[in-house]
Amino acid sequence: HFSHLPAWRGAAPVAHAILNGDAITGVSVFKLDAGMDTGPIFVSREIAIGSQESAGELLQRMAEVGPEVVAEALELIAEGSVPTVQSADGVSYATKIHKEDARIDWTKSATVLDRQVRAFTPEPGAWTLWRGQPLQISKASPVIPEAPLQAGEILLLAGSLFVGCAAGEALQVEKLRPAGKKEMAATQWFNGARVLAGELFV
């Protein structure tokens, strides 16, 4: 299971760990019981979450660690080791992610939206609407813009694309994917989209 149990039991542990701003996650091997990821643990390996790491990138690293953790657990099982009952402290649940969960609300803080973009990349993709069509944002970072922007307002400044968020913050968007097209640099999209002054993502 791709979490440091008992944290994030359930369907989408990696996305929820990033959404929550966790610094640490893990890979756990446990014995199945009647509950949802509640069984006693053979091995649990902690893994640090990078500050700009997407769910896809983190999953790749965890998948590389996974065989080592499974091998260690199999050795313990062969030796007759008894797994450790999960702690009652630190329990959290990672519900299934639906497409609507990944829609960006530009009235939230840039920190929250940065986590959302990373948590939902590559799937299902953090998205917004542009002129009535969905547009996915796949790489961004929180910043304080030089010019004040309203929530969702799009601005190209000094060769970078910014989108306004809550409290005078912004996301500096690096990569995005318009409906029906491949991922591209945000500035490339802006140059072709003919964005009008004051236009918004919604």
Secondary structure as GFF3:
##gff-version 3
##sequence-region A 1 202
A	DSSP	beta_strand	9	10	.	.	.	ID=ss1
A	DSSP	alpha_helix	13	19	.	.	.	ID=ss2
A	DSSP	beta_strand	24	30	.	.	.	ID=ss3
A	DSSP	beta_strand	41	48	.	.	.	ID=ss4
A	DSSP	alpha_helix	55	78	.	.	.	ID=ss5
A	DSSP	beta_strand	93	94	.	.	.	ID=ss6
A	DSSP	three_ten_helix	99	102	.	.	.	ID=ss7
A	DSSP	alpha_helix	110	119	.	.	.	ID=ss8
A	DSSP	beta_strand	127	130	.	.	.	ID=ss9
A	DSSP	beta_strand	133	143	.	.	.	ID=ss10
A	DSSP	beta_strand	154	157	.	.	.	ID=ss11
A	DSSP	beta_strand	160	164	.	.	.	ID=ss12
A	DSSP	three_ten_helix	166	168	.	.	.	ID=ss13
A	DSSP	beta_strand	170	178	.	.	.	ID=ss14
A	DSSP	beta_strand	184	185	.	.	.	ID=ss15
A	DSSP	alpha_helix	186	193	.	.	.	ID=ss16
###
